[in-house]
Amino acid sequence: MNSTPPMIRRKLIAGNWKMNKTAPDGAALAGEIRQSIGQQTDVDVIVCPPYTALESVGRVLDGSTVKLGAQNLHPEPGGAFTGEISGPMLRALFATHVIVGHSERRTLLGETDEFIQRKVLAALKNQLKPILCVGETLAEREAGATLKVVQQQTERALEGLGKDLAATLIIAYEPVWAIGTGKVATTEQAQEVHAFIRGVLTKLFGEIPAQRIRILYGGSMKPSNAAELLSQMDIDGGLIGGASLEARSFKDLVDAAAAAP
């Protein structure tokens, strides 16, 4: 499936630091990132440190073009949810984005599509732009269920979302089997799923909103494969794991996105 975009979507590179970097270490990395890429405007850049480093990283990035994102949020604005963090708390730290539905939270912590849908709506209610992650496991791909799984995850997570808010969404396609395993989806495999997701978004929201939504690739994008992936019509950037923990490799990915057609 191929789609022809009637508009240009600015490339986006988002770094997911996962459970890495203390507050001082995160501030140091953020300083390196700011120095190397913090004033460029060709590519949108987001970093998502752990909760404990959000404030220190946010201070370092203040005044730069790099946006601050969180790795998760709870659907409720407050209450008896020990260990959780809410949308209002993230906004108070000047976060602008939040990852929801990451494959690790789905597989390790049992998050359901319905729970993730509540998070999407909570993020938008708190003026946070959700980065919704969808993707199949190795068993699901080998069973030929990739598109079915991705469609189900996308539709269920976005249920009840109006067209007026759709353009603020960011989708990240994560082939779970290609994260940290050394396996990488081919460029053709990645583009096929990205185009399929855009088709699902078109059915949900219409052609114009769907063409505005950026779809990131989250399957171990590295400087060595970024240029080829980012040249594809429906791959609008990357949700970066390991390569975002070092300023030089992260800058290389931003540079690759800036050079992409």
C-alpha positions in Angstrom: 0.0 0.0 0.0 1.4 3.4 -0.9 0.1 6.8 -0.1 1.0 10.2 -1.7 1.2 12.9 0.9 -0.3 16.2 -0.1 1.8 18.0 2.5 5.3 17.9 3.9 5.6 16.3 7.4 8.6 17.6 9.3 10.8 14.7 10.4 10.9 13.9 14.1 13.6 12.1 16.2 12.5 11.1 19.7 14.9 9.6 22.2 13.6 7.1 24.7 16.2 6.8 27.5 14.2 4.0 29.2 15.5 3.2 32.7 18.9 4.9 32.2 20.6 8.1 33.5 20.4 9.6 36.9 19.3 13.2 37.2 22.9 14.5 37.1 23.8 12.1 34.2 20.7 13.1 32.3 21.4 16.7 32.7 24.9 16.1 31.4 23.6 14.3 28.3 21.0 16.9 27.7 23.7 19.5 27.8 25.6 17.7 25.1 22.5 17.3 23.0 21.6 20.9 23.4 25.1 22.0 22.4 25.2 19.8 19.3 21.6 20.0 18.0 19.7 22.3 20.3 19.2 25.2 17.9 18.6 23.4 14.6 15.0 23.8 13.2 15.0 21.3 10.3 14.0 18.4 12.5 11.8 18.2 15.6 13.7 16.6 18.5 12.3 15.2 21.7 14.1 13.5 24.6 12.2 11.3 27.1 14.3 10.8 30.3 13.1 8.8 33.3 10.8 10.6 35.7 13.6 11.3 38.2 15.6 13.3 35.5 12.7 15.2 33.9 13.2 18.3 36.0 17.0 18.5 35.6 16.9 17.7 31.9 14.1 20.2 31.4 16.2 23.0 33.0 19.1 22.2 30.7 16.9 22.2 27.6 15.0 25.4 28.4 15.4 27.9 25.6 16.5 25.3 23.1 14.5 23.7 20.3 14.6 20.2 21.9 11.3 19.2 23.5 10.9 17.3 26.8 8.9 14.1 26.9 8.0 11.5 29.5 8.0 7.7 29.1 4.5 7.1 30.5 1.6 8.5 32.5 -1.4 7.3 34.5 -4.9 8.0 33.1 -6.1 9.6 36.3 -5.1 13.1 37.3 -4.3 12.1 40.9 -5.2 9.6 43.7 -4.2 6.4 45.4 -1.9 5.1 42.7 1.4 4.4 44.4 4.4 4.9 42.1 2.5 6.4 39.2 2.7 9.9 37.7 -0.1 12.0 36.2 -0.6 14.3 33.3 -0.8 17.4 35.5 2.5 16.4 37.2 4.2 16.2 33.8 2.8 19.5 32.6 4.1 21.1 35.8 7.6 20.0 34.7 6.9 21.6 31.3 6.8 18.2 29.4 5.2 18.5 26.0 5.1 14.9 24.9 4.5 11.5 26.5 5.1 7.9 25.3 2.1 5.6 25.7 1.7 1.9 25.0 5.4 1.1 24.6 5.9 -2.6 23.8 7.8 -3.1 27.1 4.9 -1.9 29.1 2.5 -4.0 27.1 4.6 -7.2 27.4 6.3 -6.8 30.8 3.6 -4.9 32.7 0.4 -6.3 31.0 -1.0 -3.0 29.7 -4.1 -3.5 27.6 -5.3 -1.6 24.6 -8.2 -0.3 26.7 -5.9 1.0 29.4 -3.6 2.6 26.7 -6.7 4.3 25.2 -7.4 6.0 28.5 -3.8 7.2 28.6 -4.1 8.7 25.1 -7.1 10.7 26.2 -5.6 11.7 29.5 -2.5 13.0 27.7 -4.5 15.1 25.3 -6.7 16.4 28.1 -3.5 17.7 29.8 -2.1 19.3 26.6 0.5 16.5 26.2 1.1 15.1 22.7 1.0 11.3 22.9 3.5 9.1 21.1 1.4 6.0 20.7 3.4 2.8 20.2 2.0 -0.2 18.3 3.7 -3.3 16.9 3.8 -7.0 16.7 5.9 -9.7 18.5 8.0 -12.3 16.6 5.3 -14.9 17.1 2.7 -12.6 15.6 4.8 -11.8 12.6 5.6 -15.4 11.9 1.9 -16.2 12.2 1.2 -13.6 9.5 -0.7 -11.4 11.9 1.3 -8.2 11.8 -1.3 -6.0 10.1 -4.2 -7.4 12.1 -2.3 -6.8 15.4 -1.2 -3.2 14.4 -4.8 -2.4 13.2 -6.3 -3.6 16.4 -3.9 -1.8 18.6 -4.3 1.5 16.7 -8.1 1.4 16.5 -8.6 0.5 20.1 -6.1 3.0 21.5 -7.7 5.8 19.5 -11.3 4.9 20.1 -13.3 8.0 21.0 -10.7 10.5 19.7 -12.1 13.3 17.6 -10.7 14.5 14.3 -9.9 17.8 15.9 -7.2 16.3 18.1 -6.0 13.7 15.7 -3.3 15.9 14.1 -1.5 16.2 17.5 -0.9 12.5 17.6 2.4 10.8 16.9 2.4 7.0 16.1 5.5 4.9 16.6 5.6 1.5 14.9 7.7 -0.9 17.0 8.3 -4.4 15.5 8.9 -5.9 18.9 11.1 -8.6 17.5 13.5 -6.1 16.2 14.2 -4.2 19.4 17.4 -5.1 21.1 17.6 -8.5 19.4 20.0 -7.6 16.6 17.2 -8.3 14.1 16.1 -5.4 11.9 13.0 -5.1 9.8 13.9 -4.5 6.1 13.1 -1.0 4.8 10.4 -2.5 2.7 8.8 -4.3 5.7 8.9 -1.0 7.7 7.4 1.1 4.9 4.7 -1.5 4.3 3.5 -1.3 7.9 3.8 2.5 8.1 1.7 2.9 5.0 -0.9 0.4 6.4 -1.1 2.4 9.6 -1.7 5.6 7.6 -4.5 3.8 5.9 -6.0 2.9 9.2 -5.7 6.5 10.3 -7.4 7.6 7.1 -10.4 5.4 7.9 -10.6 6.7 11.4 -10.1 10.4 10.8 -10.1 11.2 7.1 -7.4 11.8 4.5 -6.1 15.2 5.6 -5.8 14.5 9.4 -4.2 11.1 8.6 -1.6 12.8 6.3 -0.6 15.2 9.1 0.0 12.5 11.7 3.7 11.5 11.9 4.5 7.8 12.1 7.9 7.0 13.6 9.9 3.8 13.2 10.9 2.3 16.6 12.7 -0.9 15.6 16.4 -0.2 16.4 17.0 2.7 14.1 20.8 3.5 14.1 23.0 5.9 12.2 23.9 3.0 9.9 20.4 2.3 8.7 18.6 5.7 9.3 19.1 7.2 5.9 17.5 4.4 4.0 14.6 4.1 6.5 14.0 7.9 6.6 13.8 8.1 2.8 10.6 6.1 2.8 7.3 7.9 2.0 5.5 7.0 5.3 8.5 6.9 7.7 8.5 10.3 9.4 11.2 9.8 11.9 12.4 7.5 14.7 11.7 6.6 18.3 15.2 5.8 19.3 16.4 3.7 22.2 20.0 2.8 22.7 21.3 5.3 20.1 19.7 8.2 22.1 21.9 7.6 25.1 25.0 9.0 23.4 24.9 12.6 22.0 27.0 11.8 19.0 24.9 8.9 17.7 21.7 10.9 18.5 23.0 13.8 16.5 23.9 11.5 13.6 20.2 10.4 13.5 19.0 14.0 13.6 21.4 14.8 10.7 20.1 11.8 8.8 16.5 13.0 9.3 17.5 16.6 8.1 19.1 15.1 5.0 16.1 12.8 4.1 14.1 13.7 1.0 
